[in-house]
Amino acid sequence: MKLLVTSNAPFEFEPPSDVEVVRIDETQAVAAEHLDADGVILQGWTSPAASQLAREASGLRWVQTLAAGPDGVLAAGFGPGVTITNGRGLHDKTVAETAVALALTGILRFPEMLAAQRAHRWEHDEFGDWRPLHAPGRLGSVIDTNVLIWGFGSIGQQTASLFQALSARVRGVAQTAGERAGFEVFTEDDLPRLLPETDILVMVLPSSPKTRHALNAERIALLPPRAWVVNVGRGVTVDGDALAEALHAGRLGGAALDVVDPEPYPADGPLWDAPNTVIVPHMAGGVAHGSNELFNANLARLRAGQPLINVVPR
């Protein structure tokens, strides 16, 4: 059995000794002698190697992506005979900690304090004096806030537990209502009621035609002026122009974004200079925690003709 494995991302994987592993560079064409591979592990972004394998690797049976969101691999156009599995579960902890870190960074005004540090200014009166937990119209802490997590899969649930540990009240939004991991979950139909009560909106939605600009101008307008928007899902799920307009107009408390649309974000993009806005370069999912266990489980299932784990419906 031959397995192609990307060399463009670090992760743990120790395959059985009888599996031939060929390292590939996703930015380059795959050598013709390796187009007979049975499976491939890819980063998950659109790449020349993925597109070529979709066209030319006729014996390919399995594509495993490191990413939880498989949109890049799906865009390559693999045929129906290829099972695609994603990295769901590999990034729960790292993305969750980034979501919390982004919220705290913005709400606690760390960018301004770091700017003061670079200027060698001790701004105790501005940042260190006694202050209310939540000043009128402005969040001063995550404590006692209403956090709404839109996209309540495994990452959303992990994120919810961290915010709850910081004494926030957490609810989720998913395709079906009910209770997940001990948290109350609603659907998009409930957003007109939920958004006006939300202090921190955390977006963890995947990219799909249905989720494009899910957070649009109309829904942004429902958020209270103190609210923060945190996005650790996909940039296309938020209307960036509408978000920038609300921030520049003072109709939102702030935004903390791991993802934007497009990426890389252009130098003249309106979000760069929006008030109370933190942007980091899509770094939340940079660790594939538990990859060895997932990949070997799927490899064993493939060889035994059993259903794989984390299959992406198509």
Residue, then its C-alpha position, 0 to 999 in steps of 0.5 A: m500500500k502506498l500513502l502520499v504524505t504532505s511535507n508542508a505541515p508538521f504533525e505526528f504520524e508513524p504508519p505501519s512498517d508495511v506501508e510505503v510512505v512518500r513525502i510530497d510537496e503540495t506546491q509541486a507536481v507529484a511525480a508520475e511514479h507516485l500517482d498509483a497511491d492508495g491514499v494521501i494526507l494533505q494540509g487541506w488548502t487548495s494546492p497544485a498537488a491536490s488538483q493533480l491527484a484529483r485528475e490523475a491518481s485513478g487508484l486513489r481511495w482515501v484523502q485525509t486532510l489535516a484541516a477541520g474545514p475540508d473546503g480546500v480539498l473539496a475544491a480539488g474535485f476528487g471523484p465519488g470513489v474517493t473517501i475524504t476525511n477531515g481533521r475534525g478534533l485535531h484542532d479543538k484545543t488550539v482553536a479554542e484557546t485562540a478564540v479566548a485569547l483573541a477575545l481577552t486581547g481586545i477586551l482587555r486592551f492589550p494592543e494599546m498597552l503593548a503600544a505604550q510599552r514600545a513607546h516606553r510609557w508607563e500608562h498606569d492611569e489609563f490601564g492600571d487604575w481601578r475600573p468597573l468590570h463593565a463600563p457603560g457601553r464597553l466590555g471590561s472583562v469576559i466575566d459575566t458576559n453573554v457568549l454566543i458561539w455560532g458553529f457548535g461542533s467539537i471546536g465550538q464545544q471546546t471553546a464554550s468550556l473555556f469561556q465558561a471557566l472564565s465565568a461567562r454565560v455560554r450558548g451555542v448556535a447549530q443546525t439543530a437545537g437542543e443540548r450539547a456538552g451541557f450547553e443550550v443550543f439554538t438554531e439560526d432562526d433564534l438569532p434575531r432574539l439571541l444577538p441583541e443579548t450577546d456580548i461576545l459572538v464567536m464565529v466557528l462556521p465552516s466555509s460553504p455556499k450556505t455560510r457565506h456572509a452568514l454574519n451580514a450587515e442585518r445581523i451585525a446591526l442586531l448586536p449591541p454596541r458593546a459587543w465583540v465579534v471573534n472569528v476563528g472559523r472561515g473568513v468568508t462567513v463574515d461580511g468583512d465590509a459590513l463589519a468594518e463599517a460597523l466598527h468605524a461607525g462605533r456600532l460595535g465594541g470591537a472585533a478579533l479575527d483569526v480569519v478574514d476574506p480574502e486571505p492574505y488580507p490586502a494592505d488597503g483593507p478597511l479592517w486593518d485600521a478599524p477601531n478596537t480590531v485585532i487581526v492575526p494571520h490565520m494561525a489558530g489551527g496550527v497544531a494537529h493534536g492527536s493526528n497519529e491516532l486519527f490517521n492510523a485508525n483510518l489507515a487500519r479501517l481502509r485496509a480492513g474495508q471498514p467505514l472511516i472516521n470523520v468522513v466528509p459528506r459529499 
